[in-house]
Amino acid sequence: MWKSVVAAIAFLALGGSAFAASAINRDAQTRTLVVTEGGAKSELTLGAGETVEFCSNGCFVTLPNGDLEALTGSETVEISGGTARIK
């Protein structure tokens, strides 16, 4: 019984971090995303080649071209050639 409880707690603890969106900047230039999460806006600056996790509970993200996208927290935003794609 205790093994099942411990396994369930460990799964939930480890599983929570798997539900964050990530952003990957494949460009040689720094790129910025504007993230709105819980009503608060913040800028997420990604250096060349940098990968960052964000948006663990769902958010809106403004991409470099100005498009606004809703994320649930499981997506990957890949920036390449100044264009962002959501995977």
N, C-alpha and C positions, 0 to 999 in steps of 0.2 A: 504494500500500500504506500509506504513512504517513498519507495523508489519511484513510483508513478507520480507522486506529488512533486518530488524534486526534479524529475525529468520534465514535467509540465512547466514548472517555474523556470528552469534553465532554457527551455524552448522559447518561452515568451520573452525572457530577458534578451536572448540572442536574436530572436526574430524581430524585435522592435527596431534594431539598427538596420535591418535589411529593408525597411520600408521608407528610407530616405531617398529623395531624388538625388541625382548627381549631375554635375556639369563638367564637361571636358573641353578644354580650349586647345584645339589642334593647330591654331594659328601661331605665327611668330610674334604677333602683337598682343598686347593686353586687351581683353574684352571685358565689358561690364554688362551684367544682367540686373534688372530692378526686380526685387522680390517683394511681394506683398503677402504677408502671412499674419493671420490674426488681426488684420486691420492696420498693421504697422509696415511701412515701406522701408526697405534697406537696399543698398547697392552691394552687389556681389561682384567683386573684381577678381578676374582670373588672369594670372600671368601666362605667358607662353608655355604650353605644355602642361599646365596645371589642371588637376582634378579636385573638385570640392563636393562634399555632400551637404545638402540643405533640404529644407521643405519636408520635414518628417511627418507633418500632419495635414498636408495639402496646402496649396498656395496658388497665387497667380504670379507669373513671371513675364516681364516685358523683355523681349528678345532684342538683340542689337539692331534689327531693322524696324523696331517699334511695334511689332505684333505682340498682342497680349494672349497668353495661353494659360489655361488652368491645369495644374498638376495635382495628382493624387498623392504623390510621394514615392512612386515606384519607377518613374521614368528616368531616362538619361537624356540630357540636353547636350548635344555634340555641336561645337562651334568649329567650322572649317571654312576658310575662304571668306570670312566675315558673315557667313550665313549659319543660323542655328537650325538644327533638326532635332525633333523629339523622337526618341526611340523607346 
